C-alpha cells in the first residue's frame, strides 16, 4: 500500500468498516436485551412479604383492576368486596407493568399481558403467571403482603 493509500483509504474500504461497526453495535444491543442462548433471565424482584399499604380500596373498581405503582402490585376486584393482588413485575424480564386494558395488565417492554383476576399469561413472550400476593382490606384501605 502506498503512503497516499494509507492516508486516503478507498471509499469501498471505508464503507465496509462503517457497515461492520454498525452491525456489531446493533447485534450487541439486541443481545444485551435478551441475553445469550442458554442463559436464564434474571428473576424478577420478589413480591412484598411484609405488609404494604397500597391505597384506598375504592380505587379498585368492581370488575376491574388498579395498578399501585409504588408497591408494583396490581389489584383486581372480580366481585364486590373480593380482591386479588398480583405482582406488577413481568415474569419475562422483570419490567414493571402499569398499563391496564380491560381485564389485562400489559408489559410495555415486550408486550406480554396477564389476566388481572388470575395472574395467568394471556400473550407472551412471558411463560410464567404473575405471583399472587395476599391482600386484605383494613379500614378503607388495601394492604398487600
C-alpha positions in Angstrom: 0.0 0.0 0.0 1.4 3.4 -0.9 1.7 6.2 1.5 -1.1 8.1 -0.3 -3.4 5.0 0.1 -2.7 4.8 3.8 -3.7 8.5 4.2 -6.8 8.2 2.0 -8.4 4.8 2.1 -10.6 3.8 -0.8 -14.3 4.6 -0.5 -15.3 0.9 -0.5 -12.9 0.1 2.3 -14.2 3.0 4.4 -17.8 1.9 3.8 -17.1 -1.7 4.7 -15.6 -0.6 8.0 -18.6 1.6 8.8 -21.1 -1.2 7.9 -19.2 -3.7 10.1 -19.2 -1.3 13.0 -22.9 -0.6 12.7 -23.6 -4.4 12.5 -21.6 -5.0 15.6 -23.3 -2.2 17.5 -26.8 -3.4 16.5 -26.0 -7.0 17.4 -24.6 -6.1 20.7 -27.6 -4.0 21.7 -30.0 -6.8 20.6 -28.2 -9.4 22.6 -28.0 -7.2 25.7 -31.8 -7.0 25.9 -32.5 -10.7 25.6 -29.4 -12.5 27.0 -27.4 -15.2 25.3 -28.6 -18.6 24.3 -28.5 -21.0 27.3 -28.6 -18.2 29.9 -31.6 -17.8 32.2 -33.1 -14.4 32.6 -32.6 -12.6 35.9 -35.5 -13.4 38.1 -37.9 -10.5 38.8 -37.7 -8.9 42.2 -39.7 -10.7 44.9 -43.2 -9.7 45.8 -44.0 -7.9 49.1 -43.8 -10.3 52.0 -44.2 -7.7 54.8 -47.4 -5.7 54.9 -47.5 -2.8 52.5 -50.3 -0.2 52.5 -51.4 0.2 48.9 -54.1 2.8 48.9 -57.9 3.2 49.1 -60.0 0.1 48.4 -62.3 2.3 46.3 -59.6 2.9 43.7 -60.2 -0.7 42.5 -63.5 -0.8 40.5 -65.7 -3.9 40.7 -65.0 -6.0 37.7 -61.8 -4.0 37.1 -58.3 -3.5 38.4 -55.9 -0.8 39.6 -52.1 -0.8 39.4 -50.4 0.5 42.6 -47.1 1.9 41.2 -45.1 2.4 44.4 -45.6 -1.2 45.5 -45.5 -2.7 42.0 -48.8 -4.5 42.7 -52.0 -4.8 40.6 -55.2 -5.5 42.5 -58.5 -6.6 40.9 -62.0 -6.8 42.3 -63.8 -9.6 40.4 -66.9 -9.2 42.5 -67.9 -6.7 45.2 -65.6 -7.0 48.3 -63.4 -9.8 46.8 -59.9 -8.6 46.0 -57.0 -10.4 44.3 -53.5 -9.0 44.1 -50.5 -9.9 41.9 -47.0 -8.7 41.3 -46.9 -6.0 38.6 -43.4 -7.2 37.6 -43.4 -9.0 34.3 -42.2 -12.6 34.6 -40.4 -12.4 31.2 -37.6 -10.0 32.0 -38.7 -8.1 35.2 -40.2 -4.9 33.7 -42.6 -3.0 35.9 -46.1 -3.0 34.4 -48.8 -0.4 34.9 -50.8 -0.3 31.6 -54.3 -1.8 32.2 -56.5 -2.8 29.3 -59.9 -4.2 30.2 -59.0 -7.2 32.5 -55.3 -7.3 31.5 -52.1 -5.7 32.6 -49.7 -5.2 29.8 -45.9 -5.0 29.8 -44.6 -2.1 27.7 -41.2 -3.8 27.3 -42.0 -6.8 25.2 -45.9 -6.9 25.0 -46.7 -9.7 27.4 -50.1 -9.4 29.0 -51.6 -11.1 32.1 -55.2 -11.6 33.4 -55.7 -9.3 36.4 -58.1 -11.7 38.1 -55.9 -14.9 37.8 -52.4 -13.7 37.0 -52.3 -16.1 34.0 -50.4 -15.2 30.9 -52.7 -14.0 28.1 -50.0 -13.2 25.5 -46.2 -13.9 25.5 -43.3 -13.8 25.4 -43.8 -14.4 29.1 -44.5 -18.0 30.0 -44.9 -17.9 33.8 -48.0 -16.4 35.5 -47.7 -13.4 37.9 -47.1 -14.4 41.5 -50.2 -13.8 43.7 -49.9 -11.6 46.7 -52.1 -11.8 49.8 -54.3 -8.7 50.1 -56.8 -7.6 52.7 -59.0 -4.6 53.5 -58.1 -2.6 56.6 -60.5 0.2 57.2 -60.9 1.9 53.9 -57.5 0.8 52.5 -55.9 -2.2 51.0 -52.8 -3.9 52.5 -50.7 -6.4 50.5 -48.2 -8.9 51.7 
